[in-house]
Amino acid sequence: MSSSGTQIGLSGLAAYIPPYRVWLDDWCQWTGNSWPKIREVVGRSFRIRGPEQSVYTLAATAVMRLIEQYDVDPAKVRFLGLGTESSTDNSAGAIIVKGMVDRALIERGKPPIARSCEVPEFKHACLGGVYGMKGAIRHLALDGRGSQAIVVCADIAEYARGSSGEPTQGAGAVAMLLEENPKLAVVDLVNSGSASDYRVLDFRKPMLRFCGQDRSETHQVQDYPVFNGKYSTTCYIDETLHALADMFDKRRLDPRSYLESLKAVFMHRPYRKMPETGLAVSYLFALAKGSAEDRAELAAYCYEAGVEPEAVREEMESQPLVSALATPEHARNEVYPLSMAVYRVFRASRHYRRQILDKLALGSDTMLDLGNLYTAALPAWMAAGFEQALEEKSLAAGDEVLTLGYGSGDAAEVIPFVMAEGWRDACAKIGFANAMSLAVDLRREQYEALHDGRRVGSLGYVPRDEFVIERVGDADDRHFSDLGIEYYRYVDRAS
């Protein structure tokens, strides 16, 4: 809501997904990994950026698509936010995207984005886009009233070859159109929940990683994170629980009844199993705070797991210090060991599909082919889910949809979305399935060359209706320097 009581929210979504695809079945054959395990835990395939792409080309292409698909008047856009953890300029941020889009719009005979537009960049791991959306809504509620805002979430998730994170890679961008009287969904910030806590080494990107990189063959900066998989899962679960608890307290909700009432939940999704685990553990915690019948259901899972219900409830109320596990000796330990034992029993129960999988179902099959998009993972899932809901007629105006954004380090945001009256018309313009439809399947040598930043032969793809890197500056003298600065061009379909 704005200060005048006007509803503010989402009116459109548009995506750009790079065409270069790696099938995880193929990847398992190349690397000797287990395909059944990877399929169950991670997904089916992932995308990687091309040789002429960076986070800025991905983001700008998504913004251009949003403007075109929703017939946005660029002059009315007074806020353009970029949520990313893949930016390669430590000074400029969203202004790069604005400059690219402005130039392409002018070349096509259209007005540029408003000169008075704010251009912030938001960074907090995978949560930057959600923070950007919240910033845009606050802008629209105050000094930006009557205007429109665009927030684009764009990232390139890369992991070293041979690491446990390699199959969870991904790349892409999703742009969101925000305004008063939204056409797709109202964003209910008043009733949202937040949580944050410093976790030392969950998932970090210290700049020291860039020192000494060889960029002689391409402009690509390799952005492999420092991460600790088991500890990261623990952090995700704990921050999810705290953000939900904040929302439950704020709204005076019965956790079990509320989770039961939801038709759809969208969560940050680094890989297939993570949101399933996060929602399932949250459901078990909700049972512990519920009615006698709810506690009896939890007790049944406890007895099957061989643990005492009272001990599990005590653990759930213990508020453990997760950062105490941030040591080599303890990083693989469970902070909620009894609860996780109960979770494994619950996962095999008949209630698991109805309470967990069915609520995560919208768009989930599409997400198996995306990999991890970091900040773009949540809005991508929403875009895919809304399109599926439109096709299946499984949502209606007034339905509440719960979203959970998460960023390592750590922070989480639980935000309800309420479907607007005209959501079907707005949803019909998303075009997410179209964004996914173009794919170039990579052979092993092509994948490894692209991944490692080496020159690669013909990929059988000609860019069109998208931004590419034209060249990278290399001048560095007293009178003029553009060392490392990327120059872009928009490749029009007609060019």
C-alpha positions in Angstrom: 0.0 0.0 0.0 1.1 3.6 -0.6 0.7 6.3 1.9 -2.7 7.1 0.2 -3.9 3.5 0.5 -3.3 2.7 -3.2 -2.2 -0.8 -3.9 1.2 -1.3 -5.4 2.6 -4.4 -7.0 3.6 -6.4 -10.0 2.2 -5.7 -13.5 4.5 -7.7 -15.7 7.4 -10.1 -16.0 9.8 -10.8 -18.9 12.9 -13.0 -19.2 16.0 -13.5 -21.1 17.6 -17.0 -20.9 20.9 -17.7 -22.8 20.5 -20.4 -25.4 23.6 -22.4 -24.5 22.3 -25.5 -22.7 24.0 -28.4 -21.0 22.0 -31.6 -20.3 22.8 -33.0 -16.9 22.5 -36.5 -18.3 25.3 -35.7 -20.7 27.3 -33.9 -18.0 27.1 -37.0 -15.8 28.5 -39.1 -18.6 31.4 -36.6 -19.0 32.2 -36.4 -15.3 31.3 -39.8 -14.0 28.5 -38.5 -11.7 25.3 -40.4 -11.0 22.5 -39.3 -13.3 19.6 -40.7 -11.1 21.0 -38.8 -8.1 21.6 -35.6 -10.0 18.1 -35.7 -11.6 16.5 -36.2 -8.2 18.5 -33.5 -6.3 19.3 -30.9 -9.0 17.3 -31.1 -12.2 17.6 -31.9 -15.9 19.8 -29.2 -17.5 21.3 -25.7 -17.0 22.2 -22.7 -19.2 25.5 -20.8 -19.4 26.4 -17.5 -20.9 27.8 -17.1 -24.4 31.1 -15.6 -25.5 29.5 -12.2 -26.2 27.4 -12.0 -23.0 27.8 -10.6 -19.5 25.3 -9.9 -16.7 24.6 -6.5 -18.2 23.7 -7.9 -21.6 21.3 -10.4 -19.9 19.7 -7.7 -17.8 19.3 -5.2 -20.6 17.7 -7.7 -23.0 15.2 -8.7 -20.3 14.3 -5.0 -19.7 13.9 -4.5 -23.5 11.5 -7.5 -23.6 9.5 -6.1 -20.7 9.1 -2.7 -22.3 8.0 -4.3 -25.6 5.8 -7.1 -24.3 3.9 -4.7 -22.0 4.0 -1.6 -24.2 5.7 0.4 -21.5 6.2 4.1 -22.0 9.9 4.4 -21.1 9.4 8.1 -20.1 7.2 7.0 -17.2 9.9 4.7 -15.7 11.4 6.6 -12.8 13.1 3.7 -11.0 15.4 1.1 -12.7 16.9 -1.3 -10.2 19.4 -4.0 -10.8 19.6 -7.0 -8.4 22.7 -9.1 -9.0 25.7 -10.7 -7.5 27.5 -11.0 -10.8 28.3 -7.4 -11.6 31.8 -6.8 -12.9 32.0 -3.0 -12.3 32.5 -1.8 -8.7 31.3 1.7 -9.5 28.5 1.7 -12.0 25.4 -0.6 -11.8 21.9 -0.2 -13.2 23.0 2.9 -15.1 24.9 0.6 -17.5 21.6 -1.2 -18.2 19.7 2.1 -18.6 22.3 3.4 -21.0 22.1 0.2 -23.2 18.3 0.3 -23.2 18.2 4.0 -23.9 20.4 3.7 -26.9 18.5 0.7 -28.4 15.2 2.5 -27.8 16.3 5.7 -29.6 17.7 3.6 -32.5 14.2 2.1 -32.8 12.5 5.5 -32.8 11.2 5.3 -29.2 11.7 7.6 -26.3 14.4 6.7 -23.7 13.8 6.0 -20.1 13.1 9.1 -18.1 16.2 11.2 -17.3 14.9 11.6 -13.8 15.0 7.8 -13.3 16.8 6.5 -10.2 19.3 3.7 -11.0 20.4 1.7 -7.9 22.1 -1.6 -7.8 21.2 -4.0 -5.0 23.6 -6.7 -3.8 23.0 -9.3 -1.2 23.7 -12.7 -2.8 20.5 -14.2 -4.2 18.3 -11.7 -2.4 19.4 -8.5 -4.2 16.4 -8.6 -6.6 13.9 -8.9 -3.8 15.5 -6.0 -2.0 15.3 -4.1 -5.3 11.6 -4.9 -5.6 11.0 -3.7 -2.1 13.0 -0.5 -2.8 10.9 0.1 -6.0 7.6 -0.3 -4.1 8.7 2.1 -1.4 9.7 4.6 -4.2 6.3 4.2 -5.8 4.6 4.8 -2.5 6.5 8.0 -1.8 8.3 10.4 -4.1 7.7 8.2 -7.2 3.9 8.2 -7.0 2.2 7.9 -10.3 5.3 6.6 -12.1 6.4 3.1 -13.0 9.4 1.1 -11.8 11.4 -1.8 -13.4 13.6 -4.1 -11.3 15.7 -6.6 -13.3 17.3 -9.6 -11.6 20.2 -10.9 -13.5 23.0 -13.4 -12.6 25.5 -15.8 -13.9 26.0 -18.8 -11.5 29.4 -20.4 -12.2 31.3 -23.0 -10.2 34.6 -24.6 -10.8 34.6 -27.7 -12.9 34.8 -30.7 -10.7 33.2 -28.9 -7.7 30.0 -30.1 -6.1 28.3 -26.9 -7.3 29.1 -27.5 -11.0 25.7 -29.2 -11.9 23.8 -26.3 -10.2 25.1 -23.6 -12.6 22.8 -21.3 -14.5 22.4 -17.9 -16.2 19.6 -15.6 -17.0 17.6 -12.4 -16.2 14.0 -11.6 -15.3 12.6 -8.0 -15.4 9.7 -7.0 -13.3 7.3 -4.1 -14.0 5.9 -2.5 -10.8 3.3 0.2 -10.4 0.2 1.4 -8.6 -3.0 -0.6 -9.2 -1.0 -3.6 -10.4 -2.4 -5.8 -13.1 -0.7 -9.1 -12.1 -0.4 -9.2 -8.3 -0.4 -6.9 -5.3 2.8 -7.1 -3.2 1.8 -7.1 0.4 4.9 -5.6 2.1 3.0 -4.6 5.2 2.4 -8.3 6.0 5.8 -9.6 4.9 8.5 -11.1 7.2 12.3 -10.5 7.3 15.3 -12.2 8.9 19.0 -11.7 8.7 22.1 -13.0 10.5 25.9 -13.0 9.6 27.0 -16.5 8.8 30.8 -15.9 8.0 31.4 -18.4 5.2 28.1 -19.8 4.0 28.6 -18.5 0.4 31.0 -15.7 -0.3 32.8 -14.0 -3.2 35.9 -12.2 -1.9 37.6 -10.1 -4.5 40.9 -11.9 -3.9 39.5 -14.6 -6.3 40.0 -12.3 -9.3 43.7 -11.6 -8.7 46.0 -13.1 -11.4 43.2 -14.3 -13.7 44.3 -14.8 -17.3 42.0 -12.9 -19.7 44.2 -13.1 -22.8 41.6 -15.2 -24.7 38.3 -13.6 -23.7 37.0 -10.7 -21.6 35.3 -13.2 -19.2 35.9 -12.8 -15.5 35.4 -16.2 -13.8 33.3 -15.7 -10.7 33.5 -19.0 -8.8 32.2 -18.6 -5.2 33.6 -19.8 -1.9 30.9 -22.1 -0.6 30.2 -24.9 1.9 27.3 -27.0 0.7 26.0 -28.7 3.9 26.4 -25.5 6.0 24.7 -23.5 3.3 21.7 -25.8 3.4 21.6 -25.3 7.2 21.7 -21.5 6.8 18.9 -21.6 4.2 16.6 -23.6 6.4 17.3 -21.5 9.6 16.8 -18.2 7.8 13.6 -19.5 6.2 12.2 -20.4 9.6 13.0 -17.0 11.1 11.5 -15.0 8.3 8.3 -17.1 8.4 8.2 -16.7 12.2 8.4 -12.9 11.7 5.5 -12.9 9.3 3.4 -15.3 11.5 3.9 -13.0 14.5 3.2 -9.8 12.5 -0.1 -11.2 11.1 -1.0 -13.2 14.2 -1.4 -16.3 12.0 -1.7 -19.9 13.0 1.4 -21.3 11.1 -0.1 -24.7 10.3 -3.5 -23.4 9.2 -1.8 -20.7 7.0 0.5 -23.1 5.2 -2.3 -25.5 4.7 -4.4 -22.7 3.1 -1.9 -21.8 0.4 -2.3 -22.9 -3.2 1.2 -22.0 -4.3 4.5 -21.2 -2.8 7.6 -19.9 -4.7 11.0 -19.9 -3.0 14.6 -19.2 -3.8 15.7 -22.3 -5.7 19.4 -23.0 -6.1 18.5 -26.6 -7.0 15.5 -28.9 -6.9 15.7 -30.2 -3.4 16.5 -27.0 -1.5 13.0 -25.4 -1.5 11.3 -28.7 -0.9 13.5 -29.2 2.2 13.0 -25.6 3.4 9.2 -25.8 3.1 9.0 -29.3 4.6 11.0 -28.3 7.7 8.9 -25.2 8.1 5.8 -27.3 8.0 7.1 -29.5 10.8 7.9 -26.5 12.9 4.4 -25.2 12.3 3.0 -28.6 13.6 4.9 -28.1 16.8 3.1 -24.7 17.4 -0.3 -26.0 16.3 -3.3 -27.7 17.8 -3.3 -31.0 19.7 -4.1 -32.7 16.4 -1.1 -31.0 14.7 1.2 -32.0 17.5 -0.1 -35.6 17.3 0.9 -35.6 13.6 4.4 -34.4 14.5 4.6 -37.0 17.2 3.8 -39.8 14.7 6.7 -38.8 12.6 8.9 -38.5 15.7 8.2 -42.0 16.9 8.8 -43.4 13.4 12.2 -41.6 13.4 13.0 -43.0 16.8 13.1 -39.7 18.6 11.0 -38.3 21.5 8.5 -35.6 20.4 9.3 -33.4 23.5 13.0 -33.5 22.6 12.2 -32.4 19.0 9.9 -29.5 20.2 12.7 -28.4 22.6 15.2 -28.4 19.8 12.8 -26.3 17.6 12.5 -23.7 20.3 16.2 -23.6 21.1 17.3 -20.7 18.8 20.7 -22.3 18.0 23.6 -20.1 16.9 24.2 -21.3 13.4 27.4 -19.3 12.8 29.0 -21.5 15.5 29.2 -24.2 12.8 31.3 -22.0 10.6 34.5 -23.9 11.3 36.2 -26.8 9.4 35.3 -29.2 12.3 31.6 -28.4 12.5 30.5 -27.1 9.0 28.9 -30.5 8.1 27.0 -30.8 11.4 23.3 -30.4 11.7 22.0 -27.5 13.8 18.6 -29.2 14.1 19.6 -32.9 14.0 16.4 -34.3 15.6 14.2 -32.2 13.4 16.1 -33.3 10.3 15.7 -36.9 11.3 11.9 -36.3 11.5 12.0 -34.5 8.2 13.4 -37.6 6.5 10.5 -39.6 7.8 8.0 -36.9 6.8 9.4 -36.9 3.3 8.4 -40.5 2.8 4.9 -40.0 4.2 1.6 -39.7 2.3 1.2 -36.1 3.5 4.4 -34.9 1.9 3.0 -34.5 -1.6 -0.1 -32.6 -0.6 1.5 -30.3 2.0 4.8 -29.7 0.2 5.1 -30.9 -3.4 1.6 -29.8 -4.5 2.2 -26.3 -3.2 5.6 -26.0 -5.0 4.2 -27.6 -8.2 3.4 -24.5 -10.3 6.4 -24.0 -12.7 8.5 -26.6 -11.0 9.0 -28.7 -14.1 10.2 -25.8 -16.1 12.7 -24.9 -13.4 14.4 -28.3 -13.8 15.9 -26.9 -17.0 17.2 -23.6 -15.6 19.8 -24.3 -13.1 20.5 -21.7 -10.4 19.9 -18.1 -11.5 20.8 -16.6 -8.1 18.7 -13.3 -7.9 16.6 -14.3 -10.9 15.7 -17.8 -9.6 12.7 -16.6 -7.6 11.1 -14.4 -10.2 11.8 -17.0 -12.9 9.9 -19.6 -10.9 7.1 -17.1 -10.4 7.0 -16.4 -14.2 6.9 -20.1 -15.0 4.4 -20.8 -12.3 2.0 -18.0 -13.3 2.0 -19.2 -16.9 1.2 -22.7 -15.8 -1.6 -21.4 -13.5 -3.0 -19.5 -16.5 -3.0 -22.6 -18.6 -4.5 -24.8 -15.9 -6.8 -22.1 -14.4 -5.4 -23.0 -10.9 -5.3 -19.5 -9.5 -8.0 -16.9 -9.1 -8.1 -13.2 -8.4 -7.7 -12.6 -4.6 -5.7 -15.8 -4.1 -2.6 -15.3 -1.8 0.6 -16.7 -3.2 3.6 -16.9 -0.8 7.1 -16.1 -1.9 10.4 -16.5 -0.1 13.6 -14.9 -1.2 16.9 -15.9 0.3 20.4 -14.6 0.1 23.5 -16.3 1.5 25.3 -14.5 4.3 22.4 -14.6 5.4 19.0 -12.9 4.9 15.5 -13.9 3.9 12.3 -12.2 2.9 8.8 -13.8 3.1 6.4 -11.7 1.0 2.7 -12.5 0.2 1.5 -11.7 -3.3 -2.3 -11.4 -3.9 -3.5 -12.1 -7.5 -5.0 -9.1 -9.1 -8.3 -8.9 -11.0 -6.6 -8.7 -14.4 -3.8 -11.2 -13.7 -4.7 -13.4 -16.6 -4.2 -10.7 -19.2 -0.9 -9.6 -17.7 0.2 -13.2 -17.4 -0.5 -13.9 -21.0 2.3 -11.4 -21.9 5.1 -12.9 -19.8 6.4 -15.2 -22.6 8.5 -17.3 -20.3 8.0 -20.5 -22.2 9.1 -18.6 -25.3 12.2 -17.4 -23.5 13.1 -21.0 -22.7 12.3 -22.4 -26.2 15.5 -21.5 -28.0 18.3 -23.8 -27.0 21.7 -24.8 -28.4 22.8 -28.1 -26.9 26.6 -28.1 -26.1 29.1 -30.8 -26.7 31.6 -31.4 -23.9 34.4 -29.5 -25.6 32.1 -26.5 -26.3 30.9 -26.5 -22.7 34.4 -26.7 -21.2 35.7 -23.9 -23.5 32.8 -21.6 -22.7 33.0 -22.4 -19.0 36.7 -21.8 -18.8 36.7 -18.5 -20.8 38.5 -20.0 -23.8 37.8 -19.4 -27.5 35.2 -21.7 -28.9 34.4 -22.6 -32.5 31.0 -22.1 -34.1 28.1 -22.6 -31.7 25.4 -22.5 -34.4 23.7 -19.5 -32.9 23.2 -16.0 -34.3 22.2 -13.4 -31.7 19.0 -11.5 -32.5 16.8 -9.1 -30.5 19.3 -9.0 -27.7 22.4 -7.1 -26.5 25.9 -8.4 -27.0 29.4 -7.2 -26.0 30.9 -5.5 -29.1 34.3 -5.1 -27.7 36.2 -4.5 -24.4 38.4 -1.4 -24.0 42.1 -1.7 -23.6 43.4 1.8 -23.7 45.3 2.9 -20.6 47.3 6.2 -20.9 47.4 9.7 -19.5 44.9 11.2 -21.8 42.3 8.4 -22.2 41.6 5.1 -20.5 38.9 2.6 -21.0 40.7 -0.5 -19.8 38.2 -3.3 -19.1 35.1 -1.3 -20.0 32.6 -3.2 -22.1 31.0 -1.6 -25.1 27.6 -3.0 -26.2 25.3 -3.1 -29.2 21.7 -4.2 -29.7 21.3 -6.8 -32.4 17.9 -6.2 -34.0 16.1 -9.0 -35.7 16.1 -7.0 -38.9 19.9 -6.3 -38.8 
